[in-house]
Amino acid sequence: MQASRHVPLIYNLFPRLAGPCDRWFPHAERAAGMGFNWLFVNPIHLTGFSGSLYAIKEYDLLNPAFLPEGTHDQRLDVLRPTLQHIAQCGLAPMVDLVLNHTAIDSSLVTQHPVWYMRDDQGQVQNPYAVDPDDPGKKTVWGDLAEIDNRDSSDREHLWEFWGCLVDRYLELGFQGFRCDAAYKVPIELWCFLIDRALRVNSQAVFWAENLGCTLEETRALGKAGFHFFCNSSKWWNFKDAWCLTQHREFQDMPSIAFPETHDTPRLAAESGGNEAVQRQRYAFATLFSSGIMMPIGYEFGFQRSLHVVTTTPDDWESPRWDLQNFIRAVNRWKLDVPLWQGEGELIQRSLNNPDLCVLERRSLEAPDSWALICLNTNVHEQVDVPIGEIGMLPSSSRMWRVSWLDHHADSLPVPERIVFQPAEVIVMTTV
């Protein structure tokens, strides 16, 4: 199995920040240099009146913001040289697959009216989300029209439209799909599309975006043939039980973690520009699950949130730091050490020290493959810990200062006391 299928290391090139597609090359080369094996771009199509990347108006036309200067042909073929260059860098191109809605001003609304959900008055319905913490609070996206993928009277032609879109993506050179709001699309449609794509390219990858759905909806998606899912470890405080409970429940569903996404605030802004936190969260996400996703600019500590409507290349920031060497070292370690691949089994050790989180990780395939992931949750102060406080360790154990893997690439003997730097991640293992 190719590394990109087994251990997905995904760099999210947010196209509104990167600009025209012929300017994506240096970003792809930088991502490849950091050891990523996938390059994921958000929706690339002509948008509706709102300008949101996720409000797709025409699936066969490229967003003018991504056209090379002087190019007026908006057909998707304009992307072909860019995707070829990305592949030549050693990266597999991935694109967002948005099937549960279109822009409300899409031509499909009038051309195929029965493809859409409609209310009792026959008006096209807008998708919405209910706040799980406040069921009375509902967010409605008025720029979107919800597709009736399950019960449309013309479902056969609707599904064939999506099938042809997947065919087109594969023909252009995309090899993977991030499936937006996957839980809002019928499982049977995903089975149809995944089977169709794999008959064209047996190495094609489907990644379900399942954030915000219920546990039951995630379980249902497990039957659709997806290769990867999202996990919510980005929001874990290293204490509450929910994160490891979910990890244990979905051990058989390979997942992808991330320190931030285009939908979240920038971590560098949330932390007040704390580089140690930036390193900690990347290392933790990489060691937590099967794969990792990181958006453009994380390596430089960018603080401006990515926005699907308003972000432009002018929002490119001056680097606050440069973590490329660190990210390269952590990515290489993940690819080189089988223990860090797959979901594994994670058990949190009970400690008296409130600033220390210690996770015991074991491989599901080789239970004797074992490590302790130790995190200083105090992001401002050192923590001095006797090794006995962490628990029993095999005599052959070695220590890796993962937060500074770019400076300390080799393992060290385990000392009697460990001084954790603020937000530092240290691993002790026999492998």
Secondary structure, 3 states (H helix, E strand, C coil): CCHHHHCCEEEEECHHHHCCHHHCHHHHHHHHHCCCCEEEECCCEEECCCCCCCCEEEEEEECHHHCCCCCCCCEHHHHHHHHHHHHHCCCEEEEEECCCEEECCCHHHHHCHHHECECCCCCECCCEEEECCEEEEEEECCCEEEECCCCCCCHHHHHHHHHHHHHHHHHHCCCEEEECCHHHCCHHHHHHHHHHHHHHCCCCEEEECCCCCCHHHHHHHCCCCCCEEECCHHHCCCCCCHHHHHHHHCCCCCEEECCCCCCCCCHHHHCCCCHHHHHHHHHHHHHHCCEEEEECCHHHCCCCCCCCCCCCHHHCCCCCCCCHHHHHHHHHHHHHCHHHCCCCEEEECCCCCCCEEEEEEECCCCCCCEEEEEEECCCCCCEEEEHHHHCCCCCCCEEEEHHHCCCCCCCEECCCEEEECCCCEEEEECC
